[in-house]
Amino acid sequence: MPRPRKWRRVCTMPTCNEFGPENGCRQGVMPMTIDEYETIRLIDLEGYTQEKCADQMEVARTTAQATYASARRKIAQCIVEGLTLSIGGGEYRLCEHRQYCHGLNRCAGKCHAQEIKIRRNGPMKIAVTYENGKVFQHFGKTEQFKVYAIEDGKIASSVVLSSNGKGHGELAGMLRSWEVTALICGGIGQGAKDALAKAGIDVYGGTQGDTDPLVQAFLAGTLDYNANVMCNHHSHADGSSCADHHHDHC
């Protein structure tokens, strides 16, 4: 049996997911995971020791050391080679700001709510996996998206668009071409999350119900979503679910 994943606790999501050169010398993209970013934040910004960082992220010290070393190497490579740093994905879970968390009052639950508030006040487009007025529960199999144009914190217009039969590997690019910056969905796999993060699209998964009220809740900063949702809603012929496989249907 495969070893269970060890999710790294993350207290603060990045406020900006992409950094790169401005003089037109962009040479490529260097992906950095959210947990790698967290080690940089804790050790280089907050001044944590590697041991304290490991304790905060609930991982072994050797894991924290390796993750931090990887992150530093990627930053150096971006600076030297002119690469664009793209932050997203990884094996992490957002902190529930429990009482013994060292990052209390700056944890993801609060910071992400602030991020929603900041972004909803500007013009943006929100896409929702869509079927008959409700959230379709399988991102990679959705046939339609309802796309909402937001202005001044309110829904200015909405339109239902077809996915044109595209699979999960192509959907991130399609949503980006529609200038979508946030996705509300049900089940979604890690591969799709990573692709969306690289496209600069925030994911609010684990939702269900009518799409219009969910978007209104998003704009009000009260959307009930699960940042750690993984696709496990459908079964395979052998009786297993998505969670038992390494591929990414949702």
GUSERO-723169 format. One record per atom (N, C-alpha, C): residue in three letters; x, y, z. Coordinates in steps of 0.05 Angstrom, whole numbers, padded with zeros to 5 digits, always signed. Example, Ala and Ser with C-alpha at 12.3 -4.5 7.8 and 13.67 -1.06 7.14 Angstrom:
# GUSERO-723169
ALA+00264-00114+00156/ALA+00246-00090+00156/ALA+00264-00066+00156/SER+00257-00045+00142/SER+00273-00021+00143/SER+00258+00001+00157/
//
This chain:
# GUSERO-723169
MET+00017-00024+00000/MET+00000+00000+00000/MET+00018+00025+00000/PRO+00009+00046-00015/PRO+00025+00071-00015/PRO+00023+00084+00013/ARG+00045+00098+00020/ARG+00046+00111+00045/ARG+00026+00135+00045/PRO+00012+00140+00067/PRO-00006+00163+00067/PRO+00009+00189+00065/ARG-00004+00209+00053/ARG+00009+00234+00050/ARG+00011+00249+00077/LYS+00033+00262+00081/LYS+00037+00279+00104/LYS+00033+00308+00096/TRP+00009+00318+00103/TRP+00003+00346+00095/TRP+00018+00365+00112/ARG+00030+00385+00100/ARG+00045+00406+00114/ARG+00027+00429+00122/ARG+00027+00437+00147/ARG+00009+00458+00156/ARG+00020+00485+00146/VAL+00002+00501+00134/VAL+00009+00527+00124/VAL-00009+00548+00137/CYS+00003+00569+00148/CYS-00013+00589+00162/CYS-00020+00613+00145/THR-00005+00618+00124/THR-00010+00642+00108/THR-00007+00636+00078/MET-00027+00641+00062/MET-00025+00638+00034/MET-00011+00662+00022/PRO+00003+00659-00001/PRO+00016+00682-00013/PRO-00004+00702-00024/THR+00001+00728-00020/THR-00016+00749-00031/THR-00011+00753-00060/CYS+00012+00745-00070/CYS+00018+00746-00098/CYS+00030+00719-00106/ASN+00020+00707-00127/ASN+00029+00680-00135/ASN+00050+00679-00157/GLU+00057+00702-00168/GLU+00076+00702-00190/GLU+00094+00726-00189/PHE+00120+00721-00193/PHE+00140+00742-00193/PHE+00158+00737-00217/GLY+00165+00758-00232/GLY+00182+00753-00255/GLY+00194+00779-00265/PRO+00212+00777-00285/PRO+00225+00800-00296/PRO+00205+00818-00312/GLU+00210+00844-00312/GLU+00193+00863-00326/GLU+00205+00873-00352/ASN+00229+00866-00358/ASN+00242+00878-00381/ASN+00241+00861-00406/GLY+00222+00842-00406/GLY+00218+00825-00430/GLY+00237+00802-00433/CYS+00254+00797-00413/CYS+00273+00775-00415/CYS+00264+00750-00402/ARG+00238+00746-00400/ARG+00227+00722-00387/ARG+00237+00697-00401/GLN+00249+00680-00385/GLN+00262+00656-00397/GLN+00246+00630-00392/GLY+00226+00631-00375/GLY+00211+00607-00368/GLY+00198+00610-00341/VAL+00186+00589-00332/VAL+00171+00589-00306/VAL+00183+00569-00287/MET+00187+00577-00263/MET+00197+00559-00241/MET+00174+00556-00221/PRO+00162+00532-00219/PRO+00141+00527-00199/PRO+00152+00524-00171/MET+00139+00537-00152/MET+00145+00534-00124/MET+00119+00526-00109/THR+00120+00505-00093/THR+00096+00496-00079/THR+00090+00515-00055/ILE+00065+00514-00046/ILE+00056+00530-00023/ILE+00073+00523+00002/ASP+00079+00498+00006/ASP+00094+00490+00030/ASP+00123+00500+00028/GLU+00134+00501+00004/GLU+00161+00513+00000/GLU+00160+00542+00007/TYR+00140+00556-00003/TYR+00136+00584+00004/TYR+00134+00589+00034/GLU+00120+00571+00047/GLU+00116+00574+00076/GLU+00142+00572+00091/THR+00160+00555+00082/THR+00186+00553+00096/THR+00202+00579+00093/ILE+00200+00591+00069/ILE+00213+00617+00065/ILE+00201+00638+00083/ARG+00175+00639+00085/ARG+00162+00658+00102/ARG+00169+00655+00131/LEU+00169+00630+00141/LEU+00175+00625+00169/LEU+00204+00630+00176/ILE+00222+00619+00160/ILE+00251+00621+00167/ILE+00263+00648+00159/ASP+00259+00657+00135/ASP+00272+00681+00126/ASP+00258+00707+00135/LEU+00231+00706+00136/LEU+00216+00730+00144/LEU+00211+00731+00174/GLU+00201+00709+00185/GLU+00193+00708+00214/GLU+00217+00702+00232/GLY+00239+00692+00220/GLY+00263+00687+00236/GLY+00262+00660+00252/TYR+00245+00642+00243/TYR+00243+00616+00256/TYR+00269+00600+00251/THR+00276+00583+00270/THR+00297+00563+00265/THR+00284+00541+00248/GLN+00300+00524+00236/GLN+00289+00502+00220/GLN+00273+00483+00238/GLU+00282+00480+00262/GLU+00268+00462+00281/GLU+00240+00474+00288/LYS+00239+00500+00293/LYS+00214+00512+00299/LYS+00195+00513+00274/CYS+00207+00516+00251/CYS+00192+00515+00226/CYS+00179+00487+00223/ALA+00195+00467+00228/ALA+00185+00439+00226/ALA+00162+00434+00245/ASP+00165+00445+00269/ASP+00144+00442+00289/ASP+00118+00456+00281/GLN+00122+00480+00270/GLN+00099+00496+00261/GLN+00084+00482+00238/MET+00099+00470+00220/MET+00087+00457+00196/MET+00079+00428+00201/GLU+00086+00418+00225/GLU+00079+00391+00234/GLU+00092+00370+00215/VAL+00118+00374+00211/VAL+00134+00355+00195/VAL+00160+00350+00209/ALA+00175+00330+00200/ALA+00201+00324+00211/ALA+00221+00347+00204/ARG+00241+00350+00220/ARG+00261+00371+00215/ARG+00275+00367+00189/THR+00281+00342+00182/THR+00294+00337+00156/THR+00276+00345+00133/THR+00250+00341+00136/THR+00231+00349+00115/THR+00231+00380+00112/ALA+00231+00394+00134/ALA+00231+00423+00133/ALA+00257+00433+00121/GLN+00280+00420+00128/GLN+00306+00428+00117/GLN+00306+00424+00086/ALA+00296+00401+00077/ALA+00296+00395+00049/ALA+00278+00414+00033/THR+00254+00419+00045/THR+00235+00437+00032/THR+00246+00465+00030/TYR+00259+00475+00052/TYR+00271+00501+00052/TYR+00294+00504+00032/ALA+00311+00483+00031/ALA+00333+00483+00012/ALA+00323+00484-00016/SER+00302+00469-00022/SER+00291+00469-00049/SER+00280+00497-00056/ALA+00266+00510-00037/ALA+00255+00536-00042/ALA+00276+00557-00047/ARG+00298+00556-00031/ARG+00319+00575-00034/ARG+00333+00572-00061/ARG+00337+00547-00069/ARG+00350+00541-00094/ARG+00333+00552-00118/LYS+00307+00549-00116/LYS+00289+00558-00137/LYS+00290+00589-00139/ILE+00290+00602-00116/ILE+00292+00632-00116/ILE+00318+00641-00129/ALA+00340+00628-00122/ALA+00366+00635-00133/ALA+00366+00630-00164/GLN+00354+00608-00172/GLN+00353+00602-00201/GLN+00337+00622-00216/CYS+00315+00632-00204/CYS+00298+00652-00217/CYS+00314+00678-00220/ILE+00328+00686-00199/ILE+00344+00711-00200/ILE+00366+00709-00221/VAL+00381+00687-00221/VAL+00404+00684-00239/VAL+00396+00680-00268/GLU+00375+00663-00272/GLU+00368+00655-00299/GLU+00344+00671-00311/GLY+00333+00690-00295/GLY+00311+00706-00306/GLY+00285+00691-00309/LEU+00280+00671-00291/LEU+00256+00656-00292/LEU+00234+00669-00277/THR+00209+00663-00284/THR+00186+00673-00269/THR+00179+00653-00247/LEU+00176+00662-00223/LEU+00169+00645-00200/LEU+00139+00643-00198/SER+00128+00619-00200/SER+00099+00614-00198/SER+00093+00597-00174/ILE+00078+00607-00154/ILE+00073+00594-00129/ILE+00045+00581-00129/GLY+00044+00556-00123/GLY+00018+00542-00121/GLY+00021+00512-00118/GLY+00000+00499-00108/GLY+00001+00470-00105/GLY+00018+00461-00083/GLY+00022+00435-00082/GLY+00038+00423-00060/GLY+00021+00406-00042/GLU+00035+00393-00023/GLU+00021+00376-00004/GLU+00018+00392+00022/TYR-00003+00408+00024/TYR-00007+00425+00047/TYR-00036+00426+00056/ARG-00040+00435+00080/ARG-00068+00441+00089/ARG-00067+00467+00103/LEU-00089+00482+00101/LEU-00090+00508+00114/LEU-00095+00505+00144/CYS-00081+00521+00159/CYS-00083+00520+00189/CYS-00110+00528+00198/GLU-00120+00514+00218/GLU-00147+00521+00229/GLU-00144+00541+00252/HIS-00121+00555+00254/HIS-00113+00573+00276/HIS-00122+00563+00303/ARG-00113+00538+00309/ARG-00118+00527+00336/ARG-00101+00542+00357/GLN-00109+00538+00382/GLN-00097+00554+00403/GLN-00067+00550+00406/TYR-00056+00527+00399/TYR-00028+00522+00402/TYR-00012+00529+00377/CYS-00025+00541+00357/CYS-00011+00548+00333/CYS+00006+00573+00338/HIS+00031+00572+00331/HIS+00049+00595+00335/HIS+00041+00619+00317/GLY+00027+00613+00295/GLY+00019+00634+00277/GLY-00008+00646+00282/LEU-00018+00642+00306/LEU-00045+00652+00313/LEU-00048+00681+00306/ASN-00072+00687+00295/ASN-00080+00714+00286/ASN-00068+00721+00259/ARG-00051+00704+00247/ARG-00042+00708+00220/ARG-00047+00683+00203/CYS-00064+00666+00212/CYS-00068+00640+00200/CYS-00085+00642+00175/ALA-00085+00619+00160/ALA-00097+00619+00133/ALA-00127+00625+00135/GLY-00140+00615+00155/GLY-00169+00619+00157/GLY-00176+00648+00157/LYS-00160+00664+00171/LYS-00165+00693+00172/LYS-00153+00707+00148/CYS-00129+00700+00141/CYS-00115+00713+00119/CYS-00130+00709+00092/HIS-00140+00684+00088/HIS-00154+00679+00063/HIS-00180+00694+00062/ALA-00194+00697+00084/ALA-00218+00713+00085/ALA-00211+00742+00077/GLN-00189+00752+00087/GLN-00180+00779+00080/GLN-00174+00781+00050/GLU-00162+00760+00039/GLU-00156+00760+00011/GLU-00181+00761-00006/ILE-00202+00746+00002/ILE-00227+00747-00012/ILE-00238+00775-00011/LYS-00237+00788+00012/LYS-00248+00815+00014/LYS-00233+00834-00004/ILE-00207+00832-00005/ILE-00191+00850-00022/ILE-00198+00846-00052/ARG-00199+00821-00060/ARG-00203+00816-00089/ARG-00232+00821-00098/ARG-00251+00817-00080/ARG-00279+00820-00089/ARG-00286+00849-00095/ASN-00270+00868-00084/ASN-00276+00897-00087/ASN-00268+00907-00114/GLY-00251+00893-00129/GLY-00242+00902-00155/GLY-00256+00886-00177/PRO-00253+00895-00202/PRO-00266+00880-00224/PRO-00253+00852-00226/MET-00269+00832-00230/MET-00258+00805-00233/MET-00279+00787-00246/LYS-00271+00763-00253/LYS-00290+00744-00264/LYS-00288+00718-00247/ILE-00311+00707-00240/ILE-00313+00683-00224/ILE-00326+00662-00241/ALA-00314+00638-00242/ALA-00326+00616-00257/ALA-00336+00595-00236/VAL-00359+00583-00242/VAL-00370+00562-00225/VAL-00376+00538-00243/THR-00367+00514-00234/THR-00375+00490-00249/THR-00406+00488-00247/TYR-00419+00483-00270/TYR-00447+00489-00272/TYR-00463+00466-00284/GLU-00486+00460-00272/GLU-00506+00441-00284/GLU-00533+00447-00272/ASN-00552+00455-00289/ASN-00579+00460-00280/ASN-00581+00479-00256/GLY-00566+00500-00256/GLY-00567+00520-00235/GLY-00551+00514-00210/LYS-00539+00490-00209/LYS-00524+00482-00185/LYS-00494+00477-00192/VAL-00478+00475-00171/VAL-00450+00469-00174/VAL-00447+00440-00183/PHE-00434+00436-00206/PHE-00428+00409-00215/PHE-00404+00399-00199/GLN-00406+00374-00190/GLN-00387+00365-00170/GLN-00361+00353-00180/HIS-00357+00352-00206/HIS-00332+00340-00216/HIS-00319+00360-00235/PHE-00299+00374-00226/PHE-00287+00395-00242/PHE-00278+00385-00270/GLY-00264+00363-00271/GLY-00253+00354-00296/GLY-00273+00343-00316/LYS-00298+00339-00307/LYS-00319+00329-00324/LYS-00341+00350-00330/THR-00337+00374-00319/THR-00359+00393-00323/THR-00362+00401-00353/GLU-00386+00402-00362/GLU-00392+00410-00389/GLU-00398+00440-00392/GLN-00403+00453-00369/GLN-00409+00481-00370/GLN-00397+00496-00346/PHE-00391+00521-00350/PHE-00384+00539-00329/PHE-00403+00563-00330/LYS-00411+00572-00307/LYS-00425+00598-00306/LYS-00405+00618-00297/VAL-00401+00638-00314/VAL-00380+00658-00309/VAL-00393+00685-00302/TYR-00385+00695-00279/TYR-00396+00720-00268/TYR-00376+00743-00271/ALA-00385+00765-00282/ALA-00368+00789-00283/ALA-00375+00806-00258/ILE-00355+00813-00243/ILE-00358+00827-00218/ILE-00347+00856-00221/GLU-00364+00875-00213/GLU-00355+00903-00212/GLU-00365+00916-00187/ASP-00348+00930-00173/ASP-00354+00944-00148/ASP-00366+00925-00128/GLY-00356+00900-00127/GLY-00365+00881-00107/GLY-00393+00869-00112/LYS-00403+00873-00137/LYS-00430+00863-00144/LYS-00429+00848-00170/ILE-00448+00830-00174/ILE-00450+00816-00200/ILE-00461+00835-00221/ALA-00444+00840-00241/ALA-00452+00858-00263/ALA-00467+00843-00285/SER-00458+00818-00290/SER-00470+00801-00311/SER-00461+00773-00306/SER-00474+00754-00320/SER-00465+00726-00319/SER-00473+00713-00345/VAL-00458+00692-00352/VAL-00463+00677-00377/VAL-00454+00648-00372/VAL-00469+00630-00384/VAL-00462+00601-00383/VAL-00447+00594-00408/LEU-00422+00584-00404/LEU-00405+00577-00426/LEU-00398+00547-00427/SER-00395+00536-00450/SER-00389+00508-00453/SER-00359+00503-00450/SER-00353+00480-00438/SER-00324+00472-00437/SER-00315+00459-00463/ASN-00333+00455-00481/ASN-00326+00444-00508/ASN-00312+00417-00506/GLY-00320+00402-00486/GLY-00309+00375-00483/GLY-00281+00373-00473/LYS-00269+00395-00464/LYS-00242+00395-00455/LYS-00240+00381-00428/GLY-00218+00366-00425/GLY-00213+00352-00400/GLY-00199+00370-00380/HIS-00193+00359-00356/HIS-00182+00375-00335/HIS-00155+00387-00342/GLY-00140+00374-00359/GLY-00114+00384-00367/GLY-00115+00410-00383/GLU-00138+00415-00396/GLU-00140+00439-00413/GLU-00158+00460-00401/LEU-00172+00454-00380/LEU-00192+00473-00369/LEU-00179+00498-00357/ALA-00156+00494-00345/ALA-00143+00518-00333/ALA-00136+00539-00354/GLY-00125+00530-00376/GLY-00119+00549-00398/GLY-00144+00562-00409/MET-00165+00547-00411/MET-00190+00558-00422/MET-00201+00579-00403/LEU-00201+00573-00377/LEU-00211+00593-00357/LEU-00194+00618-00357/ARG-00168+00614-00360/ARG-00150+00637-00361/ARG-00156+00654-00386/SER-00163+00641-00409/SER-00169+00656-00433/SER-00195+00672-00430/TRP-00212+00664-00411/TRP-00236+00679-00405/TRP-00231+00700-00384/GLU-00206+00703-00375/GLU-00198+00723-00355/GLU-00211+00717-00328/VAL-00215+00691-00322/VAL-00225+00683-00296/VAL-00203+00684-00276/THR-00208+00694-00252/THR-00188+00695-00231/THR-00196+00679-00206/ALA-00221+00668-00205/ALA-00229+00652-00183/ALA-00248+00631-00193/LEU-00245+00606-00182/LEU-00262+00584-00190/LEU-00276+00573-00165/ILE-00303+00570-00166/ILE-00318+00557-00145/ILE-00327+00531-00156/CYS-00322+00509-00142/CYS-00328+00483-00152/CYS-00334+00463-00130/GLY-00339+00438-00137/GLY-00343+00417-00117/GLY-00317+00402-00114/GLY-00316+00377-00125/GLY-00292+00361-00123/GLY-00272+00369-00144/ILE-00246+00369-00136/ILE-00225+00376-00154/ILE-00199+00362-00145/GLY-00184+00351-00163/GLY-00159+00337-00157/GLY-00136+00356-00154/GLN-00114+00346-00143/GLN-00090+00362-00138/GLN-00077+00371-00164/GLY-00077+00354-00184/GLY-00065+00362-00209/GLY-00079+00386-00222/ALA-00106+00386-00220/ALA-00122+00408-00230/ALA-00117+00433-00213/LYS-00114+00430-00187/LYS-00108+00453-00170/LYS-00082+00466-00177/ASP-00062+00449-00182/ASP-00035+00459-00190/ASP-00037+00474-00216/ALA-00051+00463-00236/ALA-00053+00477-00262/ALA-00067+00503-00259/LEU-00088+00504-00242/LEU-00103+00529-00238/LEU-00085+00550-00224/ALA-00070+00540-00204/ALA-00052+00558-00189/ALA-00032+00571-00208/LYS-00021+00555-00226/LYS-00001+00565-00246/LYS-00014+00585-00265/ALA-00040+00582-00269/ALA-00055+00601-00286/ALA-00064+00625-00271/GLY-00058+00627-00245/GLY-00065+00650-00229/GLY-00095+00650-00221/ILE-00107+00626-00219/ILE-00135+00624-00212/ILE-00138+00612-00184/ASP-00151+00626-00166/ASP-00156+00616-00140/ASP-00179+00596-00140/VAL-00177+00575-00124/VAL-00196+00554-00124/VAL-00211+00553-00097/TYR-00237+00552-00098/TYR-00254+00550-00074/TYR-00271+00525-00078/GLY-00260+00502-00069/GLY-00273+00476-00074/GLY-00290+00467-00051/GLY-00303+00444-00055/GLY-00319+00432-00034/GLY-00346+00446-00030/THR-00355+00461-00050/THR-00381+00475-00047/THR-00403+00459-00061/GLN-00427+00465-00054/GLN-00450+00452-00067/GLN-00474+00470-00064/GLY-00494+00466-00082/GLY-00518+00482-00081/GLY-00521+00500-00105/ASP-00540+00519-00104/ASP-00545+00537-00126/ASP-00521+00556-00129/THR-00514+00562-00154/THR-00490+00577-00159/THR-00493+00607-00152/ASP-00516+00619-00158/ASP-00519+00648-00153/ASP-00515+00655-00124/PRO-00528+00641-00105/PRO-00523+00648-00076/PRO-00494+00643-00068/LEU-00481+00623-00080/LEU-00453+00618-00072/LEU-00435+00641-00080/VAL-00440+00652-00104/VAL-00424+00675-00113/VAL-00430+00700-00095/GLN-00455+00703-00088/GLN-00462+00725-00069/GLN-00448+00721-00042/ALA-00446+00696-00033/ALA-00432+00691-00008/ALA-00402+00697-00011/PHE-00391+00690-00034/PHE-00363+00696-00039/PHE-00358+00726-00037/LEU-00376+00741-00050/LEU-00373+00771-00050/LEU-00376+00782-00022/ALA-00392+00769-00005/ALA-00396+00778+00022/ALA-00374+00768+00041/GLY-00356+00751+00031/GLY-00335+00740+00047/GLY-00344+00718+00066/THR-00367+00705+00059/THR-00378+00685+00077/THR-00381+00658+00063/LEU-00367+00654+00040/LEU-00369+00629+00026/LEU-00358+00606+00043/ASP-00374+00585+00045/ASP-00366+00561+00060/ASP-00353+00542+00040/TYR-00327+00540+00041/TYR-00312+00523+00023/TYR-00291+00507+00038/ASN-00279+00487+00024/ASN-00259+00470+00036/ASN-00233+00473+00020/ALA-00214+00487+00031/ALA-00189+00492+00016/ALA-00173+00466+00011/ASN-00178+00445+00027/ASN-00164+00420+00025/ASN-00179+00398+00011/VAL-00201+00406-00003/VAL-00218+00386-00016/VAL-00202+00370-00037/MET-00206+00344-00038/MET-00195+00328-00059/MET-00218+00313-00072/CYS-00214+00306-00098/CYS-00235+00292-00113/CYS-00237+00264-00103/ASN-00260+00257-00091/ASN-00265+00229-00084/ASN-00294+00222-00087/HIS-00308+00236-00106/HIS-00337+00234-00107/HIS-00346+00210-00124/HIS-00330+00201-00143/HIS-00340+00179-00160/HIS-00323+00155-00158/SER-00334+00132-00166/SER-00320+00107-00163/SER-00311+00096-00190/HIS-00291+00079-00189/HIS-00281+00066-00213/HIS-00294+00038-00214/ALA-00289+00025-00236/ALA-00301-00001-00240/ALA-00292-00021-00219/ASP-00269-00017-00208/ASP-00259-00036-00188/ASP-00269-00029-00160/GLY-00286-00009-00158/GLY-00298-00002-00132/GLY-00282+00019-00117/SER-00259+00027-00128/SER-00243+00047-00114/SER-00252+00074-00122/SER-00241+00094-00108/SER-00248+00122-00114/SER-00223+00137-00124/CYS-00227+00162-00132/CYS-00205+00178-00141/CYS-00182+00180-00121/ALA-00190+00180-00096/ALA-00170+00183-00075/ALA-00151+00159-00074/ASP-00159+00137-00086/ASP-00142+00113-00086/ASP-00123+00112-00109/HIS-00125+00132-00127/HIS-00109+00131-00151/HIS-00092+00156-00153/HIS-00072+00155-00170/HIS-00054+00178-00173/HIS-00061+00196-00196/HIS-00081+00187-00213/HIS-00089+00204-00235/HIS-00111+00223-00225/ASP-00119+00242-00243/ASP-00134+00265-00234/ASP-00158+00269-00252/HIS-00181+00256-00246/HIS-00204+00258-00263/HIS-00219+00285-00258/CYS-00218+00295-00234/CYS-00236+00317-00228/CYS-00225+00344-00234/
//
